[in-house]
Amino acid sequence: MIVVSIQFFIESLKRIFSISELEPSITIILILLVSIVIKLGLFFYAQRLFHQTKLLSTKALATDNLFDVYISLLVLLSFLFQPMFNFSFDGLAGVVIAILIAWSAWKILLQSVRRVLGESLPPNQLL
């Protein structure tokens, strides 16, 4: 997730400095809406699995699906609003989302390291 956030951050910065013309189509908008619904379903499923198993891999999967929803929403909003303005909304929002992805990945990484090093967990998080 950290590598993805760095790549997403770099691509978002490129978009800020080179505004491209976006041409929305009904097909693209429908595909984005369907992918948002599917990713939301996967997020809720992985979240439920995490609460049952307490495995950090399922928490990472849930977080990944949630950020896929955010990215798809960002693309959808960019398609709808970019033609009205001469500013790269998707680039700016992409930077924010990349930072949030990196922060979430860092927290999951720290939890994993703590478990590997044997730090005791609160009773409600024991397997």
C-alpha positions as CSV (number, residue, x, y, z in Angstrom):
1,M,0.0,0.0,0.0
2,I,2.9,2.3,0.7
3,V,4.4,1.8,-2.8
4,V,1.0,2.4,-4.4
5,S,0.5,5.6,-2.4
6,I,3.9,6.9,-3.6
7,Q,3.1,6.0,-7.2
8,F,-0.3,7.6,-6.9
9,F,1.3,10.7,-5.3
10,I,3.8,11.1,-8.1
11,E,1.1,10.7,-10.8
12,S,-1.2,13.2,-9.0
13,L,1.6,15.8,-8.9
14,K,2.1,15.2,-12.7
15,R,-1.6,15.8,-13.2
16,I,-1.5,19.1,-11.2
17,F,1.2,20.5,-13.5
18,S,-0.2,19.2,-16.8
19,I,-3.9,19.6,-17.0
20,S,-5.4,17.3,-19.6
21,E,-8.8,17.5,-21.3
22,L,-11.3,15.0,-19.9
23,E,-14.2,13.8,-22.0
24,P,-16.8,12.1,-20.0
25,S,-19.0,9.4,-21.6
26,I,-22.0,7.6,-20.3
27,T,-20.1,4.3,-20.6
28,I,-17.2,5.5,-18.4
29,I,-19.6,7.0,-15.8
30,L,-21.6,3.7,-15.6
31,I,-18.5,1.6,-15.3
32,L,-17.2,3.9,-12.5
33,L,-20.6,3.7,-10.7
34,V,-20.6,-0.1,-10.9
35,S,-17.0,-0.4,-9.7
36,I,-17.8,1.9,-6.7
37,V,-20.8,-0.3,-5.7
38,I,-18.7,-3.5,-6.1
39,K,-15.7,-2.1,-4.1
40,L,-18.0,-0.9,-1.4
41,G,-19.4,-4.4,-1.1
42,L,-15.9,-5.8,-0.9
43,F,-15.0,-3.3,1.7
44,F,-17.9,-4.2,4.0
45,Y,-17.2,-7.9,3.5
46,A,-13.5,-7.5,4.3
47,Q,-14.4,-5.3,7.3
48,R,-16.7,-8.0,8.6
49,L,-14.0,-10.7,8.1
50,F,-11.5,-8.5,10.0
51,H,-13.9,-8.2,13.0
52,Q,-14.3,-12.0,13.0
53,T,-10.7,-13.0,12.5
54,K,-8.6,-10.0,13.7
55,L,-6.2,-10.7,10.9
56,L,-4.4,-7.6,9.7
57,S,-4.4,-8.8,6.1
58,T,-8.2,-8.6,6.0
59,K,-8.0,-5.1,7.5
60,A,-5.5,-4.1,4.8
61,L,-7.8,-5.6,2.2
62,A,-10.7,-3.6,3.6
63,T,-8.6,-0.4,3.6
64,D,-7.5,-1.0,0.0
65,N,-11.1,-1.5,-1.2
66,L,-12.2,1.7,0.6
67,F,-9.4,3.7,-1.0
68,D,-10.4,2.2,-4.4
69,V,-13.8,3.7,-3.8
70,Y,-12.3,7.1,-3.0
71,I,-10.2,7.0,-6.1
72,S,-13.1,6.0,-8.3
73,L,-15.2,8.8,-6.8
74,L,-12.4,11.2,-7.5
75,V,-12.2,10.1,-11.1
76,L,-16.0,10.4,-11.4
77,L,-16.1,13.9,-9.9
78,S,-13.2,14.9,-12.1
79,F,-15.0,13.8,-15.2
80,L,-18.0,15.8,-14.1
81,F,-16.4,19.1,-12.9
82,Q,-13.1,19.4,-14.8
83,P,-14.7,20.7,-18.0
84,M,-16.1,23.7,-16.1
85,F,-12.8,24.8,-14.6
86,N,-9.2,25.1,-15.8
87,F,-7.8,23.4,-12.7
88,S,-6.8,19.8,-12.0
89,F,-9.2,18.7,-9.3
90,D,-8.2,15.1,-9.8
91,G,-4.5,15.9,-9.3
92,L,-5.1,17.8,-6.0
93,A,-7.5,15.3,-4.6
94,G,-5.1,12.5,-5.7
95,V,-2.3,14.0,-3.6
96,V,-4.6,14.0,-0.5
97,I,-5.8,10.5,-1.1
98,A,-2.2,9.3,-1.6
99,I,-1.3,10.8,1.8
100,L,-4.2,9.1,3.4
101,I,-3.3,5.7,1.8
102,A,0.3,6.1,3.0
103,W,-0.9,7.0,6.5
104,S,-3.2,4.0,6.7
105,A,-0.5,1.7,5.3
106,W,1.9,3.0,7.9
107,K,-0.5,2.2,10.8
108,I,-1.1,-1.3,9.5
109,L,2.6,-1.8,9.1
110,L,3.2,-0.7,12.7
111,Q,0.5,-3.0,14.0
112,S,2.1,-5.9,12.1
113,V,5.6,-5.2,13.5
114,R,4.2,-5.0,17.0
115,R,2.6,-8.4,16.6
116,V,5.8,-9.9,15.2
117,L,7.9,-8.4,18.0
118,G,5.5,-9.9,20.6
119,E,4.0,-6.8,22.0
120,S,1.0,-7.8,24.0
121,L,-2.4,-7.0,22.5
122,P,-5.4,-5.8,24.4
123,P,-7.7,-8.7,25.5
124,N,-10.3,-7.8,22.9
125,Q,-7.8,-8.2,20.0
126,L,-6.4,-11.6,21.0
127,L,-7.0,-14.4,18.4
